[in-house]
Amino acid sequence: MPTRRLLLLILIAAPLLGLAELAPVFGAVALLYAAIVCAAALLDLRLMDRHGAFDLQRRHDQRLSLGADNPITIVVTHRGQHDTLIELRDEPPDAWLTKPDGSATPPVFTFPLAVRATRELNYTVRPLRRGDYRFERITLRWTGPLALMRRQHTYDMAQPVQVYPNVLEVRKYDLLLRRNRLQDIGLRIQRRYGEGREFERLREYQPDDDFRHISWKATARRHKPITMEFESERSQTIFVAFDVGRMMNAPVGEMTRLDYVINSVLLFSYVVLGKGDKVGMMTFADTVTHYIEPKPGRAQFYRMLDLLYRVETQPIEPDFRQALNYLKLKQRRRALVVVFTDLAGGMSMQQLASGVIGLRPPHLPLIVTISDPVLKDLATTAPVSEASVYERSVAQRVLDNRRAVLHRMEMQGAMTLDVPASQLSASVINKYLDIKEKGIL
C-alpha cells in the first residue's frame, strides 16, 4: 500500500498535467515524472523486507489480576536488511478495551526500528471480571527503505489468559513488607505487644505494667524488677465467609461488590497465613456452596485462590441463618469469623443479625460490609426538587436501618466494619491485626 510520501509525490504531477493545456512539453514532463515515481515505488516494494523478517513475542503473567493494571510487553526483533518505520496494533480481549462511552481502542504503537534491533513495547490492561479470556492477533505495518510503500501482515498470536483475583496486590504486599513500607497501602507497620501466650522479651518493669507479668527469676538475677512481654498468640483460626447472593452482583464503581470482596479475601488470607494462623473459607447463598477447612501454609493459599477464581453470584437471596448454623456445626474450635455481605434490608438483615448472634459462643464474629457511596451522596445532598426530597428521605432511612442492624450486632458482642470498597482490604487486615495484638481472640 502507498505511504503519504508517495501520494504527495503523485500529486505533484497534477500541476504539470494542467500546464500541458498551455504547452505540450509539460505533458511529456508529467509522464516522465510519473514513470520515475512509479519505478521508485516498485523498487521500494522490491527492496522491502518480508513478514518473516520480524519476530514477535507477547509477554505477560499467565494469571492476570482482577481490577489491577497488568503490564503487557510486546517484543519486536528486526532481522531484515533495511531500517524501517513500524506501526503495530495488538488485540487484547474486547472487554478490556471498552470505555464508559462504549468505545474500544486497541493499543497502537508507531516507532522506527533499525536492522537487527529489538524494541519492547509496554501497555497495561485492567480486567474488571474474572474468567477465561484470549489475546488475538498482532498486526504489523512497515515501510520500505525509500518510505514510498508499506506492507501489512497479521501474525497469529492467539494466546489464552485467565483473570484471577488480584495477585499483584499480594506481590505488592510482600515487596512493601520487605521494605517496611506497608503504610503505602494503608496498613499499620508498628508492632505492639499484646496479652498473648508466646514469650517475646524481657525488659525493665514500668509502673503501669501488670504485676502478674513480673519475672521473679530475672528480677532476682538483675536485682531490679523485670517484666515479661508476650506477642499475640499464633496458630489461631480465622474463618472467612462471604455472601454470593444477588445483591453482591451490584456494581460499586467499576467492579461488582463480590469482586471487591474476593480481592480483599485473597490479600487478607495471605496476611493471615503469613502470621502463622489457620484460615478457612465458606461461600453461601440460599445454601452453602463451597467450604474449605481451616489450614495453615502456602498450599492453603493456592487452594483458596483457585476457588476464588471460580466463585460467581447467584440470583437468589442469601440464607444467613442456615449458613452460619452450618459454620458453627463444622467449626467447633474458637475462631474469628469474618462475614462479608451486603445489608440489603428487610428479612435478610434480621436473619444476619440473629445468625451472627448465634455464633457466640464460641466464635468472635466480624461483619464486613461495603458502604454505598450513592446512598451517602443522596442522603447528604441538598434537595433541589420534590423528587430529590423523597430520594433523600429513602436514602436516609436505608442508612439508618443499616446502622441500627450493625449497632444491634455490636451490642450482642460482634464487631462490624462498614467501609468504602477502596478501603476494604486495608480495613479488614488492620482490624485483624488489632484483634490479634490485643489478644481478643
C-alpha positions as CSV (number, residue, x, y, z in Angstrom):
1,M,0.0,0.0,0.0
2,P,1.3,3.6,-0.7
3,T,2.6,5.9,2.0
4,R,1.8,9.5,2.4
5,R,5.1,10.4,0.8
6,L,4.2,8.6,-2.4
7,L,0.8,10.2,-2.5
8,L,2.3,13.6,-2.2
9,L,4.8,12.9,-5.0
10,I,2.0,11.7,-7.2
11,L,0.0,14.9,-6.5
12,I,3.0,17.0,-7.9
13,A,2.2,15.6,-11.4
14,A,-1.2,17.3,-11.3
15,P,0.0,20.9,-12.0
16,L,2.2,19.6,-14.8
17,L,-0.8,18.0,-16.4
18,G,-2.7,21.2,-16.1
19,L,0.1,23.2,-17.7
20,A,0.1,20.7,-20.6
21,E,-3.0,22.6,-21.9
22,L,-0.8,25.6,-22.4
23,A,2.4,23.9,-23.6
24,P,2.5,20.2,-24.7
25,V,6.0,19.9,-23.3
26,F,4.7,19.9,-19.8
27,G,2.6,16.8,-20.7
28,A,5.8,14.9,-21.6
29,V,7.5,16.1,-18.4
30,A,4.5,14.9,-16.4
31,L,4.6,11.4,-18.0
32,L,8.3,11.1,-17.4
33,Y,7.9,12.3,-13.8
34,A,5.1,9.8,-13.2
35,A,7.2,7.0,-14.7
36,I,10.1,7.8,-12.4
37,V,7.8,7.9,-9.3
38,C,6.3,4.5,-10.3
39,A,9.7,3.0,-10.8
40,A,10.8,4.2,-7.4
41,A,7.7,2.8,-5.8
42,L,8.3,-0.6,-7.5
43,L,11.9,-0.6,-6.4
44,D,10.9,0.3,-2.8
45,L,8.4,-2.6,-2.9
46,R,11.1,-5.0,-4.2
47,L,13.6,-4.0,-1.5
48,M,11.1,-4.1,1.3
49,D,11.5,-6.8,4.0
50,R,9.1,-9.7,4.0
51,H,6.9,-10.5,7.1
52,G,9.3,-13.3,8.1
53,A,11.9,-10.6,8.9
54,F,10.1,-9.7,12.1
55,D,10.0,-11.8,15.3
56,L,7.2,-11.0,17.7
57,Q,6.6,-12.1,21.3
58,R,3.8,-11.1,23.8
59,R,4.8,-11.4,27.4
60,H,2.5,-11.2,30.4
61,D,1.6,-13.2,33.5
62,Q,-0.4,-16.3,32.8
63,R,-2.8,-15.2,35.6
64,L,-3.7,-11.6,35.3
65,S,-5.1,-9.8,38.3
66,L,-8.7,-8.5,38.6
67,G,-9.2,-4.8,39.0
68,A,-5.4,-4.1,38.6
69,D,-3.2,-2.6,35.9
70,N,-1.5,-5.6,34.5
71,P,1.6,-5.0,32.4
72,I,1.7,-6.4,28.8
73,T,5.0,-6.4,26.9
74,I,5.4,-6.9,23.1
75,V,9.0,-7.6,21.9
76,V,9.7,-6.9,18.2
77,T,13.0,-8.1,16.7
78,H,14.0,-6.9,13.2
79,R,16.1,-9.5,11.2
80,G,15.7,-7.8,7.8
81,Q,18.0,-5.8,5.6
82,H,16.8,-2.2,5.9
83,D,15.8,0.2,8.7
84,T,12.1,0.8,8.7
85,L,9.2,2.6,10.4
86,I,6.7,0.3,12.1
87,E,3.1,0.6,13.1
88,L,1.9,-2.2,15.4
89,R,-1.6,-3.0,16.8
90,D,-2.3,-5.6,19.4
91,E,-5.7,-7.2,20.1
92,P,-6.4,-7.9,23.7
93,P,-9.9,-9.1,24.7
94,D,-12.5,-6.5,23.7
95,A,-14.0,-6.5,27.2
96,W,-10.8,-4.9,28.5
97,L,-10.9,-2.1,25.9
98,T,-14.5,-0.9,26.3
99,K,-14.7,2.6,27.9
100,P,-17.7,4.0,29.7
101,D,-18.9,5.7,26.4
102,G,-18.9,2.3,24.7
103,S,-15.8,2.9,22.5
104,A,-13.0,0.4,22.2
105,T,-9.5,1.4,21.1
106,P,-6.8,-1.3,20.7
107,P,-3.3,-0.3,21.7
108,V,-1.3,1.1,18.7
109,F,2.4,1.9,18.5
110,T,4.4,3.7,15.9
111,F,8.2,3.6,16.1
112,P,11.4,3.3,13.9
113,L,13.3,0.1,14.1
114,A,16.9,-0.4,12.9
115,V,18.3,-3.6,11.3
116,R,18.9,-6.3,13.9
117,A,17.4,-4.2,16.6
118,T,14.9,-5.2,19.3
119,R,12.2,-3.0,20.7
120,E,10.0,-3.6,23.8
121,L,6.5,-2.0,23.8
122,N,4.6,-1.8,27.0
123,Y,1.0,-1.1,27.9
124,T,-1.4,-2.2,30.6
125,V,-4.8,-3.8,30.7
126,R,-7.3,-3.6,33.6
127,P,-9.7,-6.6,33.6
128,L,-12.9,-6.0,35.6
129,R,-14.3,-9.5,35.5
130,R,-12.7,-12.9,36.4
131,G,-12.7,-15.7,33.9
132,D,-11.0,-17.1,30.8
133,Y,-10.0,-14.7,28.0
134,R,-7.9,-14.7,24.9
135,F,-5.5,-12.4,23.3
136,E,-5.9,-12.3,19.5
137,R,-3.7,-11.3,16.6
138,I,-0.9,-8.7,16.2
139,T,-1.0,-6.6,13.0
140,L,2.2,-5.0,11.7
141,R,2.8,-2.4,9.1
142,W,6.3,-1.4,7.9
143,T,7.7,0.9,5.2
144,G,10.4,0.2,2.6
145,P,13.8,1.8,2.5
146,L,12.5,4.7,0.3
147,A,9.4,5.1,2.5
148,L,7.2,5.1,-0.6
149,M,5.4,1.8,0.0
150,R,4.4,-0.2,3.1
151,R,3.4,-3.8,3.8
152,Q,0.9,-5.1,6.3
153,H,0.8,-8.6,7.9
154,T,-1.3,-10.1,10.6
155,Y,0.5,-12.5,12.9
156,D,-1.4,-15.3,14.5
157,M,-0.6,-14.6,18.2
158,A,-3.7,-16.1,19.8
159,Q,-3.0,-16.7,23.4
160,P,-5.3,-17.8,26.2
161,V,-5.1,-16.0,29.6
162,Q,-7.0,-16.2,32.9
163,V,-8.1,-13.4,35.1
164,Y,-7.7,-14.3,38.8
165,P,-8.3,-12.3,42.0
166,N,-5.7,-9.6,42.5
167,V,-2.4,-11.5,42.8
168,L,-0.5,-8.3,42.0
169,E,-1.7,-6.8,45.3
170,V,-0.3,-9.8,47.2
171,R,3.1,-9.3,45.4
172,K,3.0,-5.6,46.3
173,Y,2.3,-6.5,50.0
174,D,5.4,-8.8,50.0
175,L,7.5,-6.1,48.5
176,L,6.3,-3.4,50.9
177,L,6.7,-5.7,53.8
178,R,10.4,-6.3,53.0
179,R,10.9,-2.5,52.7
180,N,9.0,-1.8,55.9
181,R,6.6,0.5,53.9
182,L,3.2,-1.2,54.5
183,Q,1.7,2.3,55.3
184,D,1.8,2.9,51.5
185,I,-1.3,0.6,51.2
186,G,-2.9,1.8,54.4
187,L,-1.6,-0.9,56.7
188,R,-0.1,-0.3,60.1
189,I,3.6,-1.2,60.4
190,Q,4.3,-0.6,64.1
191,R,4.4,-3.7,66.2
192,R,2.6,-3.7,69.6
193,Y,2.8,-6.3,72.2
194,G,-0.3,-7.9,73.5
195,E,-1.5,-10.3,76.1
196,G,-0.9,-13.5,74.0
197,R,0.8,-16.6,75.2
198,E,4.1,-16.6,73.3
199,F,7.0,-15.1,75.2
200,E,8.6,-12.1,73.3
201,R,11.3,-10.5,75.5
202,L,12.3,-9.2,79.0
203,R,12.5,-5.6,79.9
204,E,12.6,-3.3,82.9
205,Y,9.3,-3.0,84.9
206,Q,7.2,0.1,84.2
207,P,4.7,1.5,86.7
208,D,1.7,0.6,84.5
209,D,2.8,-3.0,83.9
210,D,0.7,-5.9,85.1
211,F,2.5,-7.3,88.2
212,R,1.5,-10.8,87.1
213,H,4.0,-10.5,84.3
214,I,7.0,-9.9,86.5
215,S,9.7,-12.4,86.0
216,W,10.9,-13.2,89.5
217,K,13.9,-15.2,88.4
218,A,15.1,-12.4,86.2
219,T,14.4,-9.9,88.9
220,A,16.5,-11.9,91.4
221,R,19.4,-12.1,88.9
222,R,19.4,-8.4,88.0
223,H,18.4,-7.1,91.4
224,K,15.7,-4.9,89.9
225,P,12.1,-5.5,88.7
226,I,12.0,-7.2,85.3
227,T,8.7,-7.8,83.4
228,M,7.9,-10.2,80.5
229,E,6.4,-9.2,77.2
230,F,4.3,-11.5,75.1
231,E,3.4,-11.3,71.4
232,S,0.0,-12.2,70.3
233,E,-0.8,-15.9,70.2
234,R,-0.1,-17.7,67.0
235,S,-1.8,-20.6,65.3
236,Q,-5.3,-19.1,65.8
237,T,-8.1,-19.9,63.5
238,I,-9.6,-17.3,61.1
239,F,-12.6,-18.2,59.1
240,V,-13.9,-16.2,56.1
241,A,-17.5,-16.5,55.0
242,F,-19.0,-14.4,52.2
243,D,-22.4,-14.0,50.7
244,V,-22.7,-14.7,46.9
245,G,-26.4,-13.8,46.7
246,R,-27.9,-11.5,44.1
247,M,-27.1,-8.2,45.8
248,M,-23.4,-9.0,45.7
249,N,-23.6,-8.6,41.9
250,A,-24.5,-4.9,42.3
251,P,-21.7,-2.6,40.9
252,V,-19.7,-0.3,43.1
253,G,-17.7,1.9,40.7
254,E,-16.0,-0.3,38.1
255,M,-16.4,-3.7,39.7
256,T,-19.1,-5.7,41.5
257,R,-19.3,-6.0,45.2
258,L,-18.4,-9.6,45.0
259,D,-15.2,-8.9,43.1
260,Y,-14.1,-6.3,45.6
261,V,-14.8,-8.9,48.4
262,I,-12.8,-11.6,46.5
263,N,-9.8,-9.3,46.1
264,S,-10.0,-8.4,49.8
265,V,-10.4,-12.1,50.9
266,L,-7.3,-13.1,48.9
267,L,-5.0,-10.5,50.4
268,F,-6.5,-10.9,53.9
269,S,-5.9,-14.7,53.7
270,Y,-2.4,-14.2,52.6
271,V,-1.6,-11.9,55.6
272,V,-3.3,-14.4,58.0
273,L,-1.3,-17.3,56.7
274,G,1.9,-15.2,56.9
275,K,1.2,-14.6,60.6
276,G,1.1,-18.4,61.2
277,D,-2.6,-18.7,61.7
278,K,-5.0,-21.1,60.0
279,V,-7.6,-19.8,57.6
280,G,-10.7,-21.4,56.2
281,M,-13.4,-20.2,53.8
282,M,-17.1,-20.6,53.0
283,T,-19.3,-19.2,50.4
284,F,-23.1,-19.3,50.6
285,A,-26.4,-18.1,49.1
286,D,-29.6,-19.9,50.0
287,T,-27.3,-22.9,50.8
288,V,-23.6,-23.3,51.4
289,T,-21.9,-23.5,48.0
290,H,-18.2,-24.0,49.0
291,Y,-16.4,-24.9,52.2
292,I,-12.7,-25.2,52.9
293,E,-11.4,-26.4,56.2
294,P,-9.1,-24.1,58.1
295,K,-5.4,-25.0,57.5
296,P,-2.1,-23.2,57.6
297,G,0.5,-22.9,54.9
298,R,1.1,-21.9,51.3
299,A,-0.9,-24.8,49.9
300,Q,-4.0,-23.4,51.6
301,F,-3.5,-20.1,49.9
302,Y,-3.4,-21.6,46.4
303,R,-6.4,-23.8,47.3
304,M,-8.3,-20.7,48.2
305,L,-7.0,-18.8,45.1
306,D,-8.4,-21.5,42.8
307,L,-11.8,-21.4,44.5
308,L,-12.0,-17.6,44.4
309,Y,-11.3,-17.7,40.7
310,R,-14.5,-19.8,40.1
311,V,-16.9,-18.2,42.5
312,E,-19.9,-16.5,40.9
313,T,-23.0,-14.7,42.3
314,Q,-26.4,-16.4,42.3
315,P,-29.7,-14.7,41.5
316,I,-31.3,-15.5,44.9
317,E,-31.4,-14.2,48.4
318,P,-28.9,-15.5,51.0
319,D,-30.0,-17.5,53.9
320,F,-27.7,-16.2,56.7
321,R,-29.2,-18.3,59.5
322,Q,-28.7,-21.6,57.7
323,A,-25.2,-20.7,56.5
324,L,-23.9,-19.5,59.9
325,N,-25.5,-22.5,61.7
326,Y,-23.7,-24.8,59.3
327,L,-20.5,-23.0,60.0
328,K,-20.9,-23.3,63.8
329,L,-21.6,-27.1,63.4
330,K,-18.5,-27.6,61.2
331,Q,-16.1,-25.3,63.1
332,R,-16.0,-26.3,66.8
333,R,-12.8,-24.6,67.7
334,R,-13.0,-20.9,68.6
335,A,-12.3,-18.7,65.6
336,L,-12.5,-15.2,64.3
337,V,-15.4,-15.4,61.8
338,V,-15.2,-12.7,59.1
339,V,-18.5,-12.4,57.3
340,F,-18.5,-10.3,54.1
341,T,-22.0,-9.3,52.9
342,D,-24.3,-6.6,51.7
343,L,-27.0,-5.2,54.0
344,A,-29.9,-5.1,51.5
345,G,-32.6,-4.6,54.1
346,G,-35.7,-6.5,55.0
347,M,-35.7,-10.0,56.4
348,S,-32.1,-10.7,55.2
349,M,-30.8,-8.1,57.7
350,Q,-32.7,-9.7,60.5
351,Q,-31.5,-13.1,59.6
352,L,-28.0,-11.9,59.5
353,A,-28.3,-10.3,63.0
354,S,-29.8,-13.5,64.5
355,G,-27.3,-15.7,62.7
356,V,-24.3,-13.7,63.9
357,I,-25.6,-13.6,67.5
358,G,-25.8,-17.4,67.3
359,L,-22.1,-17.7,66.6
360,R,-21.4,-16.6,70.1
361,P,-20.1,-18.5,71.9
362,P,-17.5,-19.8,71.0
363,H,-16.7,-17.7,67.9
364,L,-15.8,-14.0,67.6
365,P,-17.8,-12.6,64.6
366,L,-16.7,-9.7,62.5
367,I,-19.3,-8.4,60.0
368,V,-17.8,-6.5,57.0
369,T,-20.0,-4.5,54.6
370,I,-19.2,-2.2,51.7
371,S,-20.7,1.2,52.2
372,D,-22.8,2.5,49.3
373,P,-21.4,5.8,48.0
374,V,-24.6,6.5,46.1
375,L,-26.8,6.3,49.2
376,K,-24.4,8.5,51.1
377,D,-24.5,11.1,48.4
378,L,-28.3,11.0,48.2
379,A,-28.6,11.3,52.0
380,T,-26.2,14.3,52.2
381,T,-27.0,16.3,49.1
382,A,-29.4,19.2,49.5
383,P,-32.7,18.5,47.6
384,V,-33.4,20.6,44.6
385,S,-36.8,19.2,43.6
386,E,-39.7,17.4,45.0
387,A,-38.4,14.1,43.7
388,S,-35.0,14.6,45.3
389,V,-36.7,15.2,48.7
390,Y,-38.2,11.7,48.5
391,E,-34.9,10.2,47.3
392,R,-33.0,11.8,50.2
393,S,-35.6,10.6,52.7
394,V,-35.4,7.0,51.4
395,A,-31.6,7.0,51.3
396,Q,-31.5,8.3,54.9
397,R,-34.0,5.6,56.0
398,V,-31.9,2.8,54.4
399,L,-28.7,4.1,56.0
400,D,-30.4,4.4,59.4
401,N,-31.6,0.7,59.1
402,R,-28.0,-0.3,58.3
403,R,-26.7,1.5,61.3
404,A,-29.4,0.0,63.5
405,V,-28.6,-3.6,62.4
406,L,-24.9,-3.0,62.8
407,H,-25.4,-1.5,66.3
408,R,-27.6,-4.4,67.3
409,M,-24.9,-6.9,66.4
410,E,-22.3,-4.8,68.2
411,M,-24.4,-4.8,71.3
412,Q,-24.6,-8.6,71.1
413,G,-20.8,-8.9,71.1
414,A,-20.0,-8.9,67.3
415,M,-17.6,-6.4,65.6
416,T,-18.5,-4.6,62.5
417,L,-16.9,-2.7,59.6
418,D,-18.8,-0.6,57.1
419,V,-16.2,0.9,54.7
420,P,-15.8,2.1,51.1
421,A,-14.7,-0.5,48.6
422,S,-11.4,1.2,48.1
423,Q,-10.5,0.8,51.8
424,L,-11.9,-2.8,52.2
425,S,-8.7,-4.8,52.2
426,A,-6.7,-2.4,54.4
427,S,-9.6,-2.0,56.9
428,V,-10.1,-5.8,57.4
429,I,-6.4,-6.5,57.7
430,N,-5.9,-3.7,60.2
431,K,-8.9,-5.0,62.2
432,Y,-7.5,-8.5,62.3
433,L,-4.0,-7.3,63.4
434,D,-5.7,-5.2,66.1
435,I,-7.7,-8.2,67.4
436,K,-4.6,-10.4,67.3
437,E,-2.4,-7.9,69.1
438,K,-4.9,-7.2,71.8
439,G,-5.5,-10.9,72.4
440,I,-9.2,-10.6,72.0
441,L,-9.5,-13.9,70.1
